[in-house]
Amino acid sequence: MLDELLTDEKCFNWDEFYSDRDKKIPFFINFPDENLASYFEKGYVSTGKALELGCGPGRNAIYLAEKGFVVDAVDLSIEALEWAGERAKERNASVNFLSRNIFELEFSEGTYDLVYDSGCFHHIAPHRRMSYIKLVMKALKPGGYFAITCFVEGGKLGGSAISDLEVYKLRSLQGGLGFTEEKLKKIFHEFEVVEIRRMREVSENEELFGVEGLWAGLFQKGSL
Ligand SMILES: C[S@@+](CC[C@H](N)C(=O)[O-])C[C@H]1O[C@@H](n2cnc3c(N)ncnc32)[C@H](O)[C@@H]1O
């Protein structure tokens, strides 16, 4: 019922969004997130099984596969997944791309060592958050990591500062919700915070994706 209220999101067509690959969209670049690379450098993740939520054209899923992870990557846009499949083929990377709504995923409890989300969660309506958290909790093994990049509230990329109530009054997520560090800690309080920081703006020669206006959060599921 509440999904029906959010007309902007219902009408937004991700397939159309991805149909022009030459558009100047920052994350159309084919490099992994700088924070994801840093988790390898810092030794938080090494190998195992990963699930990427809202993988789009697959840059992070492919990177994880190249680093040795067995990767399931899900997105609801067929256009994005076709692009992701082409990119994976070019790199000879093996990723299990799934054309699905994240809330319709099926897996056994405790399947994954890492759940990664780069830019999907801020498009998820507040009433879906409990299902999102349940999904991540169920997906992770005890001690597994959940990493997320999402809009900074009122940041350079325009993360909307509206309240959860305003989302339903305005019937819109205003292009993507923005968060403060406190909000992220509150929403994901069932996880242990490993690191919450701003994404680092990268220089051109780094072969990484990093822009201002995004949070990079790393959380861990308790071991018990
Ligand atoms: C901002 S894009 C980010 C794409 C990719 N993670 C990247 O950074 O290159 C958000 C992606 O989330 C996907 N998405 C949004 N809601 C979704 C849902 N409920 N289930 C699956 N995918 C979803 C969209 O189709 C889109 O590809």
The ligand as a Gaussian input file, in Angstrom:
#p B3LYP/6-31G(d) Opt

LIG

0 1
 C       22.379000       4.437000      -7.908000
 S       22.265000       2.897000      -8.725000
 C       23.808000       2.160000      -8.235000
 C       24.262000       1.036000      -9.126000
 C       25.556000       0.336000      -8.704000
 N       25.493000      -0.142000      -7.341000
 C       26.771000       1.224000      -8.855000
 O       27.135000       1.871000      -7.863000
 O       27.349000       1.279000      -9.933000
 C       21.064000       2.041000      -7.748000
 C       20.704000       0.672000      -8.303000
 O       19.816000       0.028000      -7.389000
 C       18.858000      -0.705000      -8.129000
 N       17.686000      -0.914000      -7.276000
 C       16.935000       0.047000      -6.649000
 N       15.966000      -0.531000      -5.915000
 C       16.121000      -1.887000      -6.072000
 C       15.430000      -3.013000      -5.567000
 N       14.377000      -2.882000      -4.754000
 N       15.846000      -4.250000      -5.942000
 C       16.915000      -4.399000      -6.776000
 N       17.609000      -3.351000      -7.278000
 C       17.219000      -2.113000      -6.932000
 C       18.596000       0.144000      -9.383000
 O       18.076000      -0.595000     -10.438000
 C       19.995000       0.709000      -9.644000
 O       20.689000      -0.077000     -10.567000

